Amino acid sequence: MDAYTTLLKPLLFRLDPEVAHNLLMGSLHHAAPLRLLRGLYGYTHPALAQRVWGQDFVSPIGLAAGLDKNGVAIDALAACGFSHVEIGTVTGQGQPGNPKPRLFRLIEDRAVINRMGFNNHGAAVVAARLAQRYAACRPACVLGINLGKSKVVDLGAALSDYEVSVRALGALADYVVVNVSSPNTPGLRDLQGEAHLRPLLAGVRATLDTVAAGKPLLLKIAPDLSDEGIDAAVEVALETGCNGLIATNTTITRTGLRTQVLRVDGIGAGGLSGAPLRARSTAVLARVARRVLAQPAARRVPVIGVGGVDSADAAWEKLSHGATLVQVYSALVYHGPGLVGRINRGLVRLLEKNGMKSISEAIGRSL
């Protein structure tokens, strides 16, 4: 038991989830003692390090998009031990998101449902903040920037909207993510269809190359795609020059939940994340990874596994099913920042148990 579990979590859980989230982000932004955070949570081990996209990751464990939407707490999050922090989702235009309440804890299920709707300050504001903060020195972690479509922009103009964000933020990111898989912006998931996805990714790739040639571009997909849809998304991503995929975003399914969500006033629609997503997200990850491995060597790209990672065993499962990197988010609500170090220590033990010297040896061992 750590201070988060015994002291902070009980206080935060008395608050509305979004109020608690904003309070925590504000404290990380304004008052986080980085040296203390590193001392409490920072943990590294040579066996966990990898070089991906020509960049050094001190461990496979990173933070998924959704927690730090506006890039205000990158340094504090890096100090907590994340090898990479993915901020956003950022849209071309600033927007308030969907009406409140829009964030819900499912405590029995160790899960979260959100229908935030890409609430963020917009690409220009986030870019100005990042440019000022990191003008002299890059963050102490790999920085991903997750981009989505502004709600007021029609699907037919989606590429132009993504291009606004790419021009503003592309050069500031270590990698860029195209998010067409959130269930909380009307019509967004339609962009995952091949007819829409191909010109969108080709256009984003071309625009990104004008501001930062060769910058890694990733596609994040939904867990609710059919097998055929997954295969098509992977093929389109590879054909249009993407350098990686993220599997997966949140799900709209509610199968197997202990919480009777339909009986709880106010929850309704939204994306489900956390422990209930683990099995499906791993299945999608494995399909994506197998599809990538079937490509000629020059077209094989890393895959990031996300969904239900709340322990070293869950992270190991993602790695063994083809993930090069692993991201967490919802589990932080229930376990706090100490989770990162616990996962990494557990991964080192699992490497030793399996007679492996490097985390790269674990990737894809169950495929």
Secondary structure as GFF3:
##gff-version 3
##sequence-region A 1 367
A	DSSP	alpha_helix	3	3	.	.	.	ID=ss1
A	DSSP	pi_helix	4	8	.	.	.	ID=ss2
A	DSSP	alpha_helix	9	12	.	.	.	ID=ss3
A	DSSP	alpha_helix	17	31	.	.	.	ID=ss4
A	DSSP	alpha_helix	34	41	.	.	.	ID=ss5
A	DSSP	three_ten_helix	46	48	.	.	.	ID=ss6
A	DSSP	beta_strand	50	52	.	.	.	ID=ss7
A	DSSP	beta_strand	55	57	.	.	.	ID=ss8
A	DSSP	beta_strand	61	63	.	.	.	ID=ss9
A	DSSP	alpha_helix	74	79	.	.	.	ID=ss10
A	DSSP	beta_strand	84	91	.	.	.	ID=ss11
A	DSSP	beta_strand	103	106	.	.	.	ID=ss12
A	DSSP	three_ten_helix	107	109	.	.	.	ID=ss13
A	DSSP	beta_strand	111	114	.	.	.	ID=ss14
A	DSSP	alpha_helix	123	133	.	.	.	ID=ss15
A	DSSP	beta_strand	142	148	.	.	.	ID=ss16
A	DSSP	three_ten_helix	155	157	.	.	.	ID=ss17
A	DSSP	alpha_helix	158	169	.	.	.	ID=ss18
A	DSSP	three_ten_helix	170	172	.	.	.	ID=ss19
A	DSSP	beta_strand	175	179	.	.	.	ID=ss20
A	DSSP	three_ten_helix	188	192	.	.	.	ID=ss21
A	DSSP	alpha_helix	194	211	.	.	.	ID=ss22
A	DSSP	beta_strand	217	221	.	.	.	ID=ss23
A	DSSP	alpha_helix	227	239	.	.	.	ID=ss24
A	DSSP	beta_strand	244	247	.	.	.	ID=ss25
A	DSSP	three_ten_helix	261	263	.	.	.	ID=ss26
A	DSSP	beta_strand	271	274	.	.	.	ID=ss27
A	DSSP	three_ten_helix	275	277	.	.	.	ID=ss28
A	DSSP	alpha_helix	278	293	.	.	.	ID=ss29
A	DSSP	three_ten_helix	297	299	.	.	.	ID=ss30
A	DSSP	beta_strand	303	306	.	.	.	ID=ss31
A	DSSP	alpha_helix	312	320	.	.	.	ID=ss32
A	DSSP	beta_strand	325	328	.	.	.	ID=ss33
A	DSSP	alpha_helix	330	335	.	.	.	ID=ss34
A	DSSP	alpha_helix	338	353	.	.	.	ID=ss35
A	DSSP	three_ten_helix	359	362	.	.	.	ID=ss36
###
